């Protein structure tokens, strides 16, 4: 019966995330996206291609 902490302080796992515009799966921030996070729309090249094909 662990006490669920209601305070949220300095958790290092608070990386931003957003859903892939194609498959909807949540994408968690990655270092490689550090400079392009705003523009990242697809979780993978497959989704990027799927979007382009559709
Ligand atoms: Zn995707």
mmCIF file of the protein (N, C-alpha, C, O) and its ligand, coordinates in Angstrom:
data_MODEL
# 
_entry.id   MODEL 
# 
loop_
_entity.id 
_entity.type 
_entity.pdbx_number_of_molecules 
1 polymer     1 
2 non-polymer 1 
# 
_entity_poly.entity_id                      1 
_entity_poly.type                           'polypeptide(L)' 
_entity_poly.nstd_linkage                   no 
_entity_poly.nstd_monomer                   no 
_entity_poly.pdbx_seq_one_letter_code       
;(UNK)(UNK)(UNK)(UNK)(UNK)(UNK)(UNK)(UNK)(UNK)(UNK)(UNK)(UNK)(UNK)(UNK)(UNK)(UNK)
(UNK)(UNK)(UNK)(UNK)(UNK)(UNK)(UNK)(UNK)(UNK)(UNK)(UNK)(UNK)(UNK)(UNK)(UNK)(UNK)
(UNK)(UNK)(UNK)(UNK)(UNK)(UNK)(UNK)(UNK)(UNK)(UNK)(UNK)(UNK)(UNK)(UNK)(UNK)(UNK)
(UNK)(UNK)(UNK)(UNK)(UNK)(UNK)
;
_entity_poly.pdbx_seq_one_letter_code_can   XXXXXXXXXXXXXXXXXXXXXXXXXXXXXXXXXXXXXXXXXXXXXXXXXXXXXX 
_entity_poly.pdbx_strand_id                 A 
# 
loop_
_entity_poly_seq.entity_id 
_entity_poly_seq.num 
_entity_poly_seq.mon_id 
_entity_poly_seq.hetero 
1 1  UNK n 
1 2  UNK n 
1 3  UNK n 
1 4  UNK n 
1 5  UNK n 
1 6  UNK n 
1 7  UNK n 
1 8  UNK n 
1 9  UNK n 
1 10 UNK n 
1 11 UNK n 
1 12 UNK n 
1 13 UNK n 
1 14 UNK n 
1 15 UNK n 
1 16 UNK n 
1 17 UNK n 
1 18 UNK n 
1 19 UNK n 
1 20 UNK n 
1 21 UNK n 
1 22 UNK n 
1 23 UNK n 
1 24 UNK n 
1 25 UNK n 
1 26 UNK n 
1 27 UNK n 
1 28 UNK n 
1 29 UNK n 
1 30 UNK n 
1 31 UNK n 
1 32 UNK n 
1 33 UNK n 
1 34 UNK n 
1 35 UNK n 
1 36 UNK n 
1 37 UNK n 
1 38 UNK n 
1 39 UNK n 
1 40 UNK n 
1 41 UNK n 
1 42 UNK n 
1 43 UNK n 
1 44 UNK n 
1 45 UNK n 
1 46 UNK n 
1 47 UNK n 
1 48 UNK n 
1 49 UNK n 
1 50 UNK n 
1 51 UNK n 
1 52 UNK n 
1 53 UNK n 
1 54 UNK n 
# 
loop_
_struct_asym.id 
_struct_asym.entity_id 
A 1 
B 2 
# 
loop_
_chem_comp.id 
_chem_comp.type 
_chem_comp.mon_nstd_flag 
UNK 'L-peptide linking' . 
ZN  non-polymer         . 
# 
_pdbx_entity_nonpoly.entity_id   2 
_pdbx_entity_nonpoly.name        ? 
_pdbx_entity_nonpoly.comp_id     ZN 
# 
_pdbx_nonpoly_scheme.asym_id         B 
_pdbx_nonpoly_scheme.entity_id       2 
_pdbx_nonpoly_scheme.mon_id          ZN 
_pdbx_nonpoly_scheme.ndb_seq_num     1 
_pdbx_nonpoly_scheme.pdb_seq_num     101 
_pdbx_nonpoly_scheme.auth_seq_num    101 
_pdbx_nonpoly_scheme.pdb_mon_id      ZN 
_pdbx_nonpoly_scheme.auth_mon_id     ZN 
_pdbx_nonpoly_scheme.pdb_strand_id   A 
_pdbx_nonpoly_scheme.pdb_ins_code    . 
# 
loop_
_atom_site.group_PDB 
_atom_site.id 
_atom_site.type_symbol 
_atom_site.label_atom_id 
_atom_site.label_alt_id 
_atom_site.label_comp_id 
_atom_site.label_asym_id 
_atom_site.label_entity_id 
_atom_site.label_seq_id 
_atom_site.pdbx_PDB_ins_code 
_atom_site.Cartn_x 
_atom_site.Cartn_y 
_atom_site.Cartn_z 
_atom_site.occupancy 
_atom_site.B_iso_or_equiv 
_atom_site.pdbx_formal_charge 
_atom_site.auth_seq_id 
_atom_site.auth_comp_id 
_atom_site.auth_asym_id 
_atom_site.auth_atom_id 
_atom_site.pdbx_PDB_model_num 
ATOM   1   N  N  . UNK A 1 1  ? 0.838  -1.209 0.000   1.00 0.00 ? 1   UNK A N  1 
ATOM   2   C  CA . UNK A 1 1  ? 0.000  0.000  0.000   1.00 0.00 ? 1   UNK A CA 1 
ATOM   3   C  C  . UNK A 1 1  ? 0.868  1.252  0.000   1.00 0.00 ? 1   UNK A C  1 
ATOM   4   O  O  . UNK A 1 1  ? 0.909  2.008  0.971   1.00 0.00 ? 1   UNK A O  1 
ATOM   5   N  N  . UNK A 1 2  ? 1.539  1.441  -1.087  1.00 0.00 ? 2   UNK A N  1 
ATOM   6   C  CA . UNK A 1 2  ? 2.437  2.603  -1.145  1.00 0.00 ? 2   UNK A CA 1 
ATOM   7   C  C  . UNK A 1 2  ? 1.652  3.905  -1.188  1.00 0.00 ? 2   UNK A C  1 
ATOM   8   O  O  . UNK A 1 2  ? 0.632  4.036  -1.864  1.00 0.00 ? 2   UNK A O  1 
ATOM   9   N  N  . UNK A 1 3  ? 2.167  4.836  -0.449  1.00 0.00 ? 3   UNK A N  1 
ATOM   10  C  CA . UNK A 1 3  ? 1.549  6.155  -0.460  1.00 0.00 ? 3   UNK A CA 1 
ATOM   11  C  C  . UNK A 1 3  ? 1.807  6.810  -1.810  1.00 0.00 ? 3   UNK A C  1 
ATOM   12  O  O  . UNK A 1 3  ? 2.959  6.997  -2.201  1.00 0.00 ? 3   UNK A O  1 
ATOM   13  N  N  . UNK A 1 4  ? 0.785  7.143  -2.494  1.00 0.00 ? 4   UNK A N  1 
ATOM   14  C  CA . UNK A 1 4  ? 0.983  7.814  -3.779  1.00 0.00 ? 4   UNK A CA 1 
ATOM   15  C  C  . UNK A 1 4  ? 1.319  9.280  -3.536  1.00 0.00 ? 4   UNK A C  1 
ATOM   16  O  O  . UNK A 1 4  ? 0.489  10.045 -3.044  1.00 0.00 ? 4   UNK A O  1 
ATOM   17  N  N  . UNK A 1 5  ? 2.505  9.652  -3.873  1.00 0.00 ? 5   UNK A N  1 
ATOM   18  C  CA . UNK A 1 5  ? 2.908  11.046 -3.615  1.00 0.00 ? 5   UNK A CA 1 
ATOM   19  C  C  . UNK A 1 5  ? 2.109  12.006 -4.476  1.00 0.00 ? 5   UNK A C  1 
ATOM   20  O  O  . UNK A 1 5  ? 2.019  11.847 -5.694  1.00 0.00 ? 5   UNK A O  1 
ATOM   21  N  N  . UNK A 1 6  ? 1.542  12.983 -3.839  1.00 0.00 ? 6   UNK A N  1 
ATOM   22  C  CA . UNK A 1 6  ? 0.747  13.955 -4.580  1.00 0.00 ? 6   UNK A CA 1 
ATOM   23  C  C  . UNK A 1 6  ? 1.598  15.134 -5.030  1.00 0.00 ? 6   UNK A C  1 
ATOM   24  O  O  . UNK A 1 6  ? 1.179  15.965 -5.836  1.00 0.00 ? 6   UNK A O  1 
ATOM   25  N  N  . UNK A 1 7  ? 2.790  15.176 -4.488  1.00 0.00 ? 7   UNK A N  1 
ATOM   26  C  CA . UNK A 1 7  ? 3.668  16.267 -4.906  1.00 0.00 ? 7   UNK A CA 1 
ATOM   27  C  C  . UNK A 1 7  ? 4.524  15.823 -6.078  1.00 0.00 ? 7   UNK A C  1 
ATOM   28  O  O  . UNK A 1 7  ? 4.972  14.678 -6.150  1.00 0.00 ? 7   UNK A O  1 
ATOM   29  N  N  . UNK A 1 8  ? 4.733  16.729 -6.967  1.00 0.00 ? 8   UNK A N  1 
ATOM   30  C  CA . UNK A 1 8  ? 5.473  16.400 -8.180  1.00 0.00 ? 8   UNK A CA 1 
ATOM   31  C  C  . UNK A 1 8  ? 6.672  17.329 -8.261  1.00 0.00 ? 8   UNK A C  1 
ATOM   32  O  O  . UNK A 1 8  ? 6.583  18.473 -8.706  1.00 0.00 ? 8   UNK A O  1 
ATOM   33  N  N  . UNK A 1 9  ? 7.784  16.796 -7.817  1.00 0.00 ? 9   UNK A N  1 
ATOM   34  C  CA . UNK A 1 9  ? 8.917  17.713 -7.726  1.00 0.00 ? 9   UNK A CA 1 
ATOM   35  C  C  . UNK A 1 9  ? 10.134 17.126 -8.428  1.00 0.00 ? 9   UNK A C  1 
ATOM   36  O  O  . UNK A 1 9  ? 10.541 15.996 -8.160  1.00 0.00 ? 9   UNK A O  1 
ATOM   37  N  N  . UNK A 1 10 ? 10.696 17.903 -9.317  1.00 0.00 ? 10  UNK A N  1 
ATOM   38  C  CA . UNK A 1 10 ? 11.969 17.576 -9.940  1.00 0.00 ? 10  UNK A CA 1 
ATOM   39  C  C  . UNK A 1 10 ? 12.108 16.155 -10.437 1.00 0.00 ? 10  UNK A C  1 
ATOM   40  O  O  . UNK A 1 10 ? 13.145 15.524 -10.236 1.00 0.00 ? 10  UNK A O  1 
ATOM   41  N  N  . UNK A 1 11 ? 11.078 15.645 -11.082 1.00 0.00 ? 11  UNK A N  1 
ATOM   42  C  CA . UNK A 1 11 ? 11.203 14.304 -11.631 1.00 0.00 ? 11  UNK A CA 1 
ATOM   43  C  C  . UNK A 1 11 ? 11.980 14.359 -12.942 1.00 0.00 ? 11  UNK A C  1 
ATOM   44  O  O  . UNK A 1 11 ? 11.630 15.122 -13.842 1.00 0.00 ? 11  UNK A O  1 
ATOM   45  N  N  . UNK A 1 12 ? 13.017 13.566 -13.049 1.00 0.00 ? 12  UNK A N  1 
ATOM   46  C  CA . UNK A 1 12 ? 13.844 13.642 -14.244 1.00 0.00 ? 12  UNK A CA 1 
ATOM   47  C  C  . UNK A 1 12 ? 13.182 12.984 -15.452 1.00 0.00 ? 12  UNK A C  1 
ATOM   48  O  O  . UNK A 1 12 ? 13.677 13.082 -16.574 1.00 0.00 ? 12  UNK A O  1 
ATOM   49  N  N  . UNK A 1 13 ? 12.067 12.318 -15.211 1.00 0.00 ? 13  UNK A N  1 
ATOM   50  C  CA . UNK A 1 13 ? 11.396 11.655 -16.323 1.00 0.00 ? 13  UNK A CA 1 
ATOM   51  C  C  . UNK A 1 13 ? 10.294 12.525 -16.913 1.00 0.00 ? 13  UNK A C  1 
ATOM   52  O  O  . UNK A 1 13 ? 9.402  12.025 -17.598 1.00 0.00 ? 13  UNK A O  1 
ATOM   53  N  N  . UNK A 1 14 ? 10.356 13.817 -16.649 1.00 0.00 ? 14  UNK A N  1 
ATOM   54  C  CA . UNK A 1 14 ? 9.324  14.702 -17.177 1.00 0.00 ? 14  UNK A CA 1 
ATOM   55  C  C  . UNK A 1 14 ? 9.722  15.239 -18.538 1.00 0.00 ? 14  UNK A C  1 
ATOM   56  O  O  . UNK A 1 14 ? 9.744  16.449 -18.760 1.00 0.00 ? 14  UNK A O  1 
ATOM   57  N  N  . UNK A 1 15 ? 10.031 14.344 -19.427 1.00 0.00 ? 15  UNK A N  1 
ATOM   58  C  CA . UNK A 1 15 ? 10.335 14.767 -20.780 1.00 0.00 ? 15  UNK A CA 1 
ATOM   59  C  C  . UNK A 1 15 ? 9.035  15.053 -21.516 1.00 0.00 ? 15  UNK A C  1 
ATOM   60  O  O  . UNK A 1 15 ? 8.016  14.409 -21.269 1.00 0.00 ? 15  UNK A O  1 
ATOM   61  N  N  . UNK A 1 16 ? 9.078  16.014 -22.410 1.00 0.00 ? 16  UNK A N  1 
ATOM   62  C  CA . UNK A 1 16 ? 7.874  16.308 -23.177 1.00 0.00 ? 16  UNK A CA 1 
ATOM   63  C  C  . UNK A 1 16 ? 7.513  15.142 -24.085 1.00 0.00 ? 16  UNK A C  1 
ATOM   64  O  O  . UNK A 1 16 ? 8.363  14.333 -24.459 1.00 0.00 ? 16  UNK A O  1 
ATOM   65  N  N  . UNK A 1 17 ? 6.270  15.078 -24.419 1.00 0.00 ? 17  UNK A N  1 
ATOM   66  C  CA . UNK A 1 17 ? 5.837  14.042 -25.350 1.00 0.00 ? 17  UNK A CA 1 
ATOM   67  C  C  . UNK A 1 17 ? 4.609  14.530 -26.094 1.00 0.00 ? 17  UNK A C  1 
ATOM   68  O  O  . UNK A 1 17 ? 3.906  15.435 -25.644 1.00 0.00 ? 17  UNK A O  1 
ATOM   69  N  N  . UNK A 1 18 ? 4.368  13.921 -27.226 1.00 0.00 ? 18  UNK A N  1 
ATOM   70  C  CA . UNK A 1 18 ? 3.187  14.266 -28.001 1.00 0.00 ? 18  UNK A CA 1 
ATOM   71  C  C  . UNK A 1 18 ? 2.877  13.106 -28.920 1.00 0.00 ? 18  UNK A C  1 
ATOM   72  O  O  . UNK A 1 18 ? 3.755  12.293 -29.210 1.00 0.00 ? 18  UNK A O  1 
ATOM   73  N  N  . UNK A 1 19 ? 1.636  13.015 -29.386 1.00 0.00 ? 19  UNK A N  1 
ATOM   74  C  CA . UNK A 1 19 ? 1.253  11.881 -30.216 1.00 0.00 ? 19  UNK A CA 1 
ATOM   75  C  C  . UNK A 1 19 ? 1.725  12.038 -31.647 1.00 0.00 ? 19  UNK A C  1 
ATOM   76  O  O  . UNK A 1 19 ? 1.758  13.141 -32.195 1.00 0.00 ? 19  UNK A O  1 
ATOM   77  N  N  . UNK A 1 20 ? 2.084  10.931 -32.231 1.00 0.00 ? 20  UNK A N  1 
ATOM   78  C  CA . UNK A 1 20 ? 2.421  10.892 -33.644 1.00 0.00 ? 20  UNK A CA 1 
ATOM   79  C  C  . UNK A 1 20 ? 1.167  11.262 -34.438 1.00 0.00 ? 20  UNK A C  1 
ATOM   80  O  O  . UNK A 1 20 ? 0.071  10.792 -34.135 1.00 0.00 ? 20  UNK A O  1 
ATOM   81  N  N  . UNK A 1 21 ? 1.338  12.100 -35.443 1.00 0.00 ? 21  UNK A N  1 
ATOM   82  C  CA . UNK A 1 21 ? 0.163  12.553 -36.192 1.00 0.00 ? 21  UNK A CA 1 
ATOM   83  C  C  . UNK A 1 21 ? -0.402 11.463 -37.090 1.00 0.00 ? 21  UNK A C  1 
ATOM   84  O  O  . UNK A 1 21 ? -1.507 11.602 -37.616 1.00 0.00 ? 21  UNK A O  1 
ATOM   85  N  N  . UNK A 1 22 ? 0.345  10.381 -37.270 1.00 0.00 ? 22  UNK A N  1 
ATOM   86  C  CA . UNK A 1 22 ? -0.115 9.299  -38.136 1.00 0.00 ? 22  UNK A CA 1 
ATOM   87  C  C  . UNK A 1 22 ? -0.711 8.161  -37.319 1.00 0.00 ? 22  UNK A C  1 
ATOM   88  O  O  . UNK A 1 22 ? -1.876 7.807  -37.503 1.00 0.00 ? 22  UNK A O  1 
ATOM   89  N  N  . UNK A 1 23 ? 0.075  7.593  -36.427 1.00 0.00 ? 23  UNK A N  1 
ATOM   90  C  CA . UNK A 1 23 ? -0.379 6.413  -35.696 1.00 0.00 ? 23  UNK A CA 1 
ATOM   91  C  C  . UNK A 1 23 ? -0.908 6.767  -34.310 1.00 0.00 ? 23  UNK A C  1 
ATOM   92  O  O  . UNK A 1 23 ? -1.548 5.943  -33.657 1.00 0.00 ? 23  UNK A O  1 
ATOM   93  N  N  . UNK A 1 24 ? -0.647 7.971  -33.870 1.00 0.00 ? 24  UNK A N  1 
ATOM   94  C  CA . UNK A 1 24 ? -1.209 8.398  -32.601 1.00 0.00 ? 24  UNK A CA 1 
ATOM   95  C  C  . UNK A 1 24 ? -0.453 7.918  -31.387 1.00 0.00 ? 24  UNK A C  1 
ATOM   96  O  O  . UNK A 1 24 ? -0.821 8.232  -30.256 1.00 0.00 ? 24  UNK A O  1 
ATOM   97  N  N  . UNK A 1 25 ? 0.594  7.163  -31.613 1.00 0.00 ? 25  UNK A N  1 
ATOM   98  C  CA . UNK A 1 25 ? 1.359  6.682  -30.480 1.00 0.00 ? 25  UNK A CA 1 
ATOM   99  C  C  . UNK A 1 25 ? 2.148  7.826  -29.864 1.00 0.00 ? 25  UNK A C  1 
ATOM   100 O  O  . UNK A 1 25 ? 2.672  8.681  -30.579 1.00 0.00 ? 25  UNK A O  1 
ATOM   101 N  N  . UNK A 1 26 ? 2.232  7.842  -28.550 1.00 0.00 ? 26  UNK A N  1 
ATOM   102 C  CA . UNK A 1 26 ? 2.966  8.923  -27.904 1.00 0.00 ? 26  UNK A CA 1 
ATOM   103 C  C  . UNK A 1 26 ? 4.453  8.843  -28.206 1.00 0.00 ? 26  UNK A C  1 
ATOM   104 O  O  . UNK A 1 26 ? 5.080  7.790  -28.087 1.00 0.00 ? 26  UNK A O  1 
ATOM   105 N  N  . UNK A 1 27 ? 4.987  9.972  -28.593 1.00 0.00 ? 27  UNK A N  1 
ATOM   106 C  CA . UNK A 1 27 ? 6.423  10.055 -28.836 1.00 0.00 ? 27  UNK A CA 1 
ATOM   107 C  C  . UNK A 1 27 ? 7.051  10.805 -27.678 1.00 0.00 ? 27  UNK A C  1 
ATOM   108 O  O  . UNK A 1 27 ? 6.632  11.911 -27.336 1.00 0.00 ? 27  UNK A O  1 
ATOM   109 N  N  . UNK A 1 28 ? 8.024  10.215 -27.099 1.00 0.00 ? 28  UNK A N  1 
ATOM   110 C  CA . UNK A 1 28 ? 8.720  10.888 -26.017 1.00 0.00 ? 28  UNK A CA 1 
ATOM   111 C  C  . UNK A 1 28 ? 9.941  11.612 -26.575 1.00 0.00 ? 28  UNK A C  1 
ATOM   112 O  O  . UNK A 1 28 ? 10.630 11.130 -27.474 1.00 0.00 ? 28  UNK A O  1 
ATOM   113 N  N  . UNK A 1 29 ? 10.167 12.743 -26.025 1.00 0.00 ? 29  UNK A N  1 
ATOM   114 C  CA . UNK A 1 29 ? 11.278 13.578 -26.481 1.00 0.00 ? 29  UNK A CA 1 
ATOM   115 C  C  . UNK A 1 29 ? 12.566 12.777 -26.529 1.00 0.00 ? 29  UNK A C  1 
ATOM   116 O  O  . UNK A 1 29 ? 12.895 12.033 -25.605 1.00 0.00 ? 29  UNK A O  1 
ATOM   117 N  N  . UNK A 1 30 ? 13.281 12.949 -27.622 1.00 0.00 ? 30  UNK A N  1 
ATOM   118 C  CA . UNK A 1 30 ? 14.588 12.314 -27.745 1.00 0.00 ? 30  UNK A CA 1 
ATOM   119 C  C  . UNK A 1 30 ? 15.638 13.377 -28.023 1.00 0.00 ? 30  UNK A C  1 
ATOM   120 O  O  . UNK A 1 30 ? 15.362 14.449 -28.562 1.00 0.00 ? 30  UNK A O  1 
ATOM   121 N  N  . UNK A 1 31 ? 16.823 13.035 -27.638 1.00 0.00 ? 31  UNK A N  1 
ATOM   122 C  CA . UNK A 1 31 ? 17.886 14.024 -27.795 1.00 0.00 ? 31  UNK A CA 1 
ATOM   123 C  C  . UNK A 1 31 ? 18.069 14.434 -29.254 1.00 0.00 ? 31  UNK A C  1 
ATOM   124 O  O  . UNK A 1 31 ? 18.374 15.588 -29.556 1.00 0.00 ? 31  UNK A O  1 
ATOM   125 N  N  . UNK A 1 32 ? 17.880 13.481 -30.140 1.00 0.00 ? 32  UNK A N  1 
ATOM   126 C  CA . UNK A 1 32 ? 18.069 13.781 -31.564 1.00 0.00 ? 32  UNK A CA 1 
ATOM   127 C  C  . UNK A 1 32 ? 17.022 14.780 -32.042 1.00 0.00 ? 32  UNK A C  1 
ATOM   128 O  O  . UNK A 1 32 ? 17.184 15.396 -33.095 1.00 0.00 ? 32  UNK A O  1 
ATOM   129 N  N  . UNK A 1 33 ? 15.958 14.939 -31.276 1.00 0.00 ? 33  UNK A N  1 
ATOM   130 C  CA . UNK A 1 33 ? 14.922 15.883 -31.661 1.00 0.00 ? 33  UNK A CA 1 
ATOM   131 C  C  . UNK A 1 33 ? 15.052 17.210 -30.925 1.00 0.00 ? 33  UNK A C  1 
ATOM   132 O  O  . UNK A 1 33 ? 14.177 18.072 -30.998 1.00 0.00 ? 33  UNK A O  1 
ATOM   133 N  N  . UNK A 1 34 ? 16.149 17.348 -30.226 1.00 0.00 ? 34  UNK A N  1 
ATOM   134 C  CA . UNK A 1 34 ? 16.310 18.535 -29.385 1.00 0.00 ? 34  UNK A CA 1 
ATOM   135 C  C  . UNK A 1 34 ? 16.084 19.821 -30.162 1.00 0.00 ? 34  UNK A C  1 
ATOM   136 O  O  . UNK A 1 34 ? 15.495 20.774 -29.653 1.00 0.00 ? 34  UNK A O  1 
ATOM   137 N  N  . UNK A 1 35 ? 16.556 19.835 -31.395 1.00 0.00 ? 35  UNK A N  1 
ATOM   138 C  CA . UNK A 1 35 ? 16.474 21.076 -32.179 1.00 0.00 ? 35  UNK A CA 1 
ATOM   139 C  C  . UNK A 1 35 ? 15.250 21.118 -33.078 1.00 0.00 ? 35  UNK A C  1 
ATOM   140 O  O  . UNK A 1 35 ? 14.907 22.168 -33.621 1.00 0.00 ? 35  UNK A O  1 
ATOM   141 N  N  . UNK A 1 36 ? 14.595 19.981 -33.236 1.00 0.00 ? 36  UNK A N  1 
ATOM   142 C  CA . UNK A 1 36 ? 13.484 19.939 -34.185 1.00 0.00 ? 36  UNK A CA 1 
ATOM   143 C  C  . UNK A 1 36 ? 12.179 19.502 -33.530 1.00 0.00 ? 36  UNK A C  1 
ATOM   144 O  O  . UNK A 1 36 ? 11.198 19.226 -34.222 1.00 0.00 ? 36  UNK A O  1 
ATOM   145 N  N  . UNK A 1 37 ? 12.162 19.439 -32.222 1.00 0.00 ? 37  UNK A N  1 
ATOM   146 C  CA . UNK A 1 37 ? 10.990 18.913 -31.510 1.00 0.00 ? 37  UNK A CA 1 
ATOM   147 C  C  . UNK A 1 37 ? 9.703  19.579 -31.984 1.00 0.00 ? 37  UNK A C  1 
ATOM   148 O  O  . UNK A 1 37 ? 8.679  18.915 -32.141 1.00 0.00 ? 37  UNK A O  1 
ATOM   149 N  N  . UNK A 1 38 ? 9.754  20.865 -32.210 1.00 0.00 ? 38  UNK A N  1 
ATOM   150 C  CA . UNK A 1 38 ? 8.552  21.587 -32.633 1.00 0.00 ? 38  UNK A CA 1 
ATOM   151 C  C  . UNK A 1 38 ? 8.045  21.062 -33.974 1.00 0.00 ? 38  UNK A C  1 
ATOM   152 O  O  . UNK A 1 38 ? 6.846  21.094 -34.251 1.00 0.00 ? 38  UNK A O  1 
ATOM   153 N  N  . UNK A 1 39 ? 8.956  20.587 -34.786 1.00 0.00 ? 39  UNK A N  1 
ATOM   154 C  CA . UNK A 1 39 ? 8.587  20.157 -36.135 1.00 0.00 ? 39  UNK A CA 1 
ATOM   155 C  C  . UNK A 1 39 ? 8.352  18.659 -36.236 1.00 0.00 ? 39  UNK A C  1 
ATOM   156 O  O  . UNK A 1 39 ? 7.871  18.171 -37.258 1.00 0.00 ? 39  UNK A O  1 
ATOM   157 N  N  . UNK A 1 40 ? 8.683  17.942 -35.201 1.00 0.00 ? 40  UNK A N  1 
ATOM   158 C  CA . UNK A 1 40 ? 8.516  16.489 -35.248 1.00 0.00 ? 40  UNK A CA 1 
ATOM   159 C  C  . UNK A 1 40 ? 7.032  16.129 -35.250 1.00 0.00 ? 40  UNK A C  1 
ATOM   160 O  O  . UNK A 1 40 ? 6.291  16.504 -34.340 1.00 0.00 ? 40  UNK A O  1 
ATOM   161 N  N  . UNK A 1 41 ? 6.615  15.411 -36.265 1.00 0.00 ? 41  UNK A N  1 
ATOM   162 C  CA . UNK A 1 41 ? 5.206  15.029 -36.379 1.00 0.00 ? 41  UNK A CA 1 
ATOM   163 C  C  . UNK A 1 41 ? 5.033  13.516 -36.438 1.00 0.00 ? 41  UNK A C  1 
ATOM   164 O  O  . UNK A 1 41 ? 3.958  12.993 -36.146 1.00 0.00 ? 41  UNK A O  1 
ATOM   165 N  N  . UNK A 1 42 ? 6.087  12.828 -36.813 1.00 0.00 ? 42  UNK A N  1 
ATOM   166 C  CA . UNK A 1 42 ? 5.979  11.391 -37.002 1.00 0.00 ? 42  UNK A CA 1 
ATOM   167 C  C  . UNK A 1 42 ? 6.944  10.660 -36.088 1.00 0.00 ? 42  UNK A C  1 
ATOM   168 O  O  . UNK A 1 42 ? 8.040  11.143 -35.804 1.00 0.00 ? 42  UNK A O  1 
ATOM   169 N  N  . UNK A 1 43 ? 6.521  9.486  -35.630 1.00 0.00 ? 43  UNK A N  1 
ATOM   170 C  CA . UNK A 1 43 ? 7.350  8.746  -34.695 1.00 0.00 ? 43  UNK A CA 1 
ATOM   171 C  C  . UNK A 1 43 ? 8.445  7.992  -35.432 1.00 0.00 ? 43  UNK A C  1 
ATOM   172 O  O  . UNK A 1 43 ? 9.431  7.568  -34.829 1.00 0.00 ? 43  UNK A O  1 
ATOM   173 N  N  . UNK A 1 44 ? 8.269  7.826  -36.741 1.00 0.00 ? 44  UNK A N  1 
ATOM   174 C  CA . UNK A 1 44 ? 9.248  7.056  -37.484 1.00 0.00 ? 44  UNK A CA 1 
ATOM   175 C  C  . UNK A 1 44 ? 9.174  7.402  -38.964 1.00 0.00 ? 44  UNK A C  1 
ATOM   176 O  O  . UNK A 1 44 ? 8.240  8.065  -39.416 1.00 0.00 ? 44  UNK A O  1 
ATOM   177 N  N  . UNK A 1 45 ? 10.162 6.946  -39.701 1.00 0.00 ? 45  UNK A N  1 
ATOM   178 C  CA . UNK A 1 45 ? 10.139 7.175  -41.143 1.00 0.00 ? 45  UNK A CA 1 
ATOM   179 C  C  . UNK A 1 45 ? 8.948  6.480  -41.781 1.00 0.00 ? 45  UNK A C  1 
ATOM   180 O  O  . UNK A 1 45 ? 8.389  6.968  -42.763 1.00 0.00 ? 45  UNK A O  1 
ATOM   181 N  N  . UNK A 1 46 ? 8.565  5.352  -41.227 1.00 0.00 ? 46  UNK A N  1 
ATOM   182 C  CA . UNK A 1 46 ? 7.422  4.619  -41.759 1.00 0.00 ? 46  UNK A CA 1 
ATOM   183 C  C  . UNK A 1 46 ? 6.169  5.476  -41.688 1.00 0.00 ? 46  UNK A C  1 
ATOM   184 O  O  . UNK A 1 46 ? 5.386  5.512  -42.637 1.00 0.00 ? 46  UNK A O  1 
ATOM   185 N  N  . UNK A 1 47 ? 5.977  6.160  -40.582 1.00 0.00 ? 47  UNK A N  1 
ATOM   186 C  CA . UNK A 1 47 ? 4.808  7.019  -40.433 1.00 0.00 ? 47  UNK A CA 1 
ATOM   187 C  C  . UNK A 1 47 ? 4.921  8.234  -41.355 1.00 0.00 ? 47  UNK A C  1 
ATOM   188 O  O  . UNK A 1 47 ? 3.930  8.696  -41.920 1.00 0.00 ? 47  UNK A O  1 
ATOM   189 N  N  . UNK A 1 48 ? 6.131  8.735  -41.492 1.00 0.00 ? 48  UNK A N  1 
ATOM   190 C  CA . UNK A 1 48 ? 6.322  9.871  -42.378 1.00 0.00 ? 48  UNK A CA 1 
ATOM   191 C  C  . UNK A 1 48 ? 5.914  9.490  -43.811 1.00 0.00 ? 48  UNK A C  1 
ATOM   192 O  O  . UNK A 1 48 ? 5.261  10.255 -44.521 1.00 0.00 ? 48  UNK A O  1 
ATOM   193 N  N  . UNK A 1 49 ? 6.324  8.288  -44.200 1.00 0.00 ? 49  UNK A N  1 
ATOM   194 C  CA . UNK A 1 49 ? 6.007  7.821  -45.544 1.00 0.00 ? 49  UNK A CA 1 
ATOM   195 C  C  . UNK A 1 49 ? 4.516  7.529  -45.675 1.00 0.00 ? 49  UNK A C  1 
ATOM   196 O  O  . UNK A 1 49 ? 3.897  7.828  -46.697 1.00 0.00 ? 49  UNK A O  1 
ATOM   197 N  N  . UNK A 1 50 ? 3.959  6.948  -44.636 1.00 0.00 ? 50  UNK A N  1 
ATOM   198 C  CA . UNK A 1 50 ? 2.537  6.623  -44.656 1.00 0.00 ? 50  UNK A CA 1 
ATOM   199 C  C  . UNK A 1 50 ? 1.728  7.902  -44.836 1.00 0.00 ? 50  UNK A C  1 
ATOM   200 O  O  . UNK A 1 50 ? 0.750  7.932  -45.583 1.00 0.00 ? 50  UNK A O  1 
ATOM   201 N  N  . UNK A 1 51 ? 2.144  8.942  -44.150 1.00 0.00 ? 51  UNK A N  1 
ATOM   202 C  CA . UNK A 1 51 ? 1.453  10.215 -44.270 1.00 0.00 ? 51  UNK A CA 1 
ATOM   203 C  C  . UNK A 1 51 ? 1.562  10.762 -45.685 1.00 0.00 ? 51  UNK A C  1 
ATOM   204 O  O  . UNK A 1 51 ? 0.598  11.290 -46.241 1.00 0.00 ? 51  UNK A O  1 
ATOM   205 N  N  . UNK A 1 52 ? 2.750  10.626 -46.254 1.00 0.00 ? 52  UNK A N  1 
ATOM   206 C  CA . UNK A 1 52 ? 2.963  11.140 -47.595 1.00 0.00 ? 52  UNK A CA 1 
ATOM   207 C  C  . UNK A 1 52 ? 2.189  10.339 -48.626 1.00 0.00 ? 52  UNK A C  1 
ATOM   208 O  O  . UNK A 1 52 ? 1.699  10.900 -49.606 1.00 0.00 ? 52  UNK A O  1 
ATOM   209 N  N  . UNK A 1 53 ? 2.073  9.032  -48.416 1.00 0.00 ? 53  UNK A N  1 
ATOM   210 C  CA . UNK A 1 53 ? 1.398  8.174  -49.371 1.00 0.00 ? 53  UNK A CA 1 
ATOM   211 C  C  . UNK A 1 53 ? -0.105 8.348  -49.295 1.00 0.00 ? 53  UNK A C  1 
ATOM   212 O  O  . UNK A 1 53 ? -0.799 8.328  -50.311 1.00 0.00 ? 53  UNK A O  1 
ATOM   213 N  N  . UNK A 1 54 ? -0.595 8.516  -48.090 1.00 0.00 ? 54  UNK A N  1 
ATOM   214 C  CA . UNK A 1 54 ? -2.032 8.675  -47.920 1.00 0.00 ? 54  UNK A CA 1 
ATOM   215 C  C  . UNK A 1 54 ? -2.428 10.059 -48.395 1.00 0.00 ? 54  UNK A C  1 
ATOM   216 O  O  . UNK A 1 54 ? -3.605 10.416 -48.344 1.00 0.00 ? 54  UNK A O  1 
HETATM 217 ZN ZN . ZN  B 2 .  ? 3.725  7.023  -35.839 1.00 0.00 ? 101 ZN  A ZN 1 
# 
